[in-house]
Structure formats: structure tokens, C-alpha cells
């Protein structure tokens, strides 16, 4: 009995390949043959969004310039007699680095005298848009100078969003400077920086919250609206733009070992471990219910500690931290909680000794080692190492008292009035 051999066709292997935009990828075609025959390979249909080079089975895929998305090509193998099935190589081309600069697309005129318009803020060329203060209305003795102006931006999403500003002031005889702030709703504004320099000092920059996109408002206001201050100061804006980055690659490693500890009734200290080498900085978030989180600050590269001075006495806060760069945000660190102690609680008792008026002050501990005493807003004693103080005021009248942690204006007591009629 003679059994003639049967030539089985080879089997070509489908595969998947991933590369980045404008980056080539090596592709090795594979197939199997149960008969052990030598195989040759040929491309059946080339890719739609790129080209192939090399000699099969060792090929190089080159995506078209600026292309990202899905592509594919097909091939077959041959054992010298018959062809294999047709197999597909599926290719994913990841988006490359995207850096987009958004410029103001309109002005909102609020108050002040404007020279030029938003178009002049697009180039760093010394040709500026300027806003000069105006005088308020009302009785002459109550008037003051002020300004406010806004710009509107249409902002694409980005993993890192930074505002850049080149601006300066005319100088001021009444202590005025100019505050630039940003908002996503034209209601709630976040202060970014203060401009007081009187010549071109280059760019200032501010990292915006990572979720900001769409319509964004940038506002400038003056800092001094005290009655009687009537100097008409000017702010000059040479260039202002917002840069959004989406870079290829992976986000940085997450920080770890976050800890939180109260320093006073109004301050909590954070420490963490920086595990990344490629971060731009850290986003710090806080919650008072472990459910709703808010971004409280963004700090720079290699920072490993932070003091939160915006907390209230006798309150528990939970924190988490993440790194970020142009490729995105890391995972969050562990959460860490801290409870602030009760604040300084001040009591005051006034009395008279012979013809001299005296005030005895006593206060709770307040988580401080030493205290400063204030009467009518002026410091009258400092570095007191106890929780009591007697003030000899001398004459009758109404006096206000407050006690603060030494060298601090945030960890302070309630204000108490003592009235000697």
C-alpha cells in the first residue's frame, strides 16, 4: 500500500503593532507550515496611511506625516507550491506631541481707557495693548482710581496648560500694581500673579488647573482702590497666550508616602515622596468629606512638601497628590488626613485700679509656643510664653484686642472689645 504525501498549505499569523506618530515600526511577518517547507512572504494589500519598506518577512512600516489612528496591511506566505491564508497586520499609530498656543479672540471692556486691542497681545514685539485707570464717581473727597479689563480665549484640552504673560506697569505714586486672574465662568476668578515691574522683564507663567478648557477669561484689575488714591496708572500688555500640551509617552510615576500634620489651627503641613524623574510638578487636592475633592494648588518639579494655610480650626481635611507632565497626570498618592486644633479663644476683663484702667487677657492654648498681643490692630507685646497678659491702658475708651501666634497673622484669636464708659 503506497500512501502519497499531501502538501498542507502554510498558516500566516495575524499580528498587532503599535508605534507613535511620525515614528517607524519594525514588522516581522510570521507563518507556520506542518510540512516544514521553507516559506516566502508577499504583501497582498499595503497600508492605507503609510508605506512599507524592506524585504519580507522583515519590513518597516512608516506612517504618513502627522497621521495617527488605525492602519493595516495584509500578507500571505507560500511554501513553494501553495499559498497560505491571507493574514492582517493591524497597526495603531499613537498621537504624537501636540503643543497648541491659544491667543485672545476678543476684549471685554469693563473700566479704564484702552489703547489698542486684543490683536496686539498676539506677538511679543513691543507693540502693546494698554489700559489706563479712570477716576471713580461720587463726591470728590471719596474718589479713587481703578481699572478692569478682560480677554476671552478658546482653549483646547491639554495635559499641561500654562498661561504666559509679558506685561509691565507705568509705575505708581499711590502703590498700585496690577493683578492678573483667570476664570472658566467669568464669575469665580483665580489670582495668578501681580505685575509691578516698570519695563519689559520677560515672561511670567502660571500653570492652570488641569481640567480647564473651552472658553477661558483672563482679567486684569488694579490692586489699590483706597479713597484719595487718584494716580492714573497704566498696564501694558505685549503678549499673552495659553499653551496646551499633549505629549506622547507615559505620565510620570505617582508620588507616595503622603503624610499630613497640623502646625496650627490654620495650617497643615504635607510631606510626600517624589518617585518620578520627568514630572513638571504636582497637583494638590483637598477634601473635607472624602467624596468631593478640589484642587488647592499646583507646585513645581521636585517639590516634596507643602503648607496649606487656608484651613479652618477644629476641622478634618484629607489630601491627595499627583504628578503631571505633558503626557498626562499620574495616579493619586495615598490619601492622608489631619485635624486642625481649636483656634485661640480670647477672653478679656476690664477693670479699674485707682484711676488706671486695666484689661486682663486670657486665651486657650491655640497650638502655639508664643503669642503676640494686639490692641486696636497695633502690636503691644510679643513672644509671650504664657496664656495670660495684663494691659494697662490708662484712660477710658473702647479697645479691641486680639492674640495671634508669634510672627503669624493667620493663627489668631477672635477679636474682643472692652468698653470703659
Secondary structure, DSSP 8 states (H G I E B T S, - for coil): ----------EE--EEEEEETT--EEEE--EE-TT----EEEEEE--SSEEEEEETTEEEEEE-TT--EEEEEEEEEE-SS-B---EEEEEEEE---EEEEEE--EEEEEESEEES-GGGGSS-SS--EEEE-EE--S-GGG--EE-EEEEEEEE---SEEEEEEEEEE---SS---EEEEEESSSSS-EEEEEE--SS----EEEE--TT--EEEEEEEEES---TT-----EEEEEEEEEEEEE-SS------EEEEEEEEETTEEEEEEE---SS--EEEEEEESSSS--EEEEEEETT--EEEE----TT-EEEEEEEEEETTEE------EEEE------EEEEEEEETTEEEEEEEE--TT-S-EEEEETTEEEEEEE-SSEEEEEEES-EEEEEEEEETT-SSSB---EEEEE-
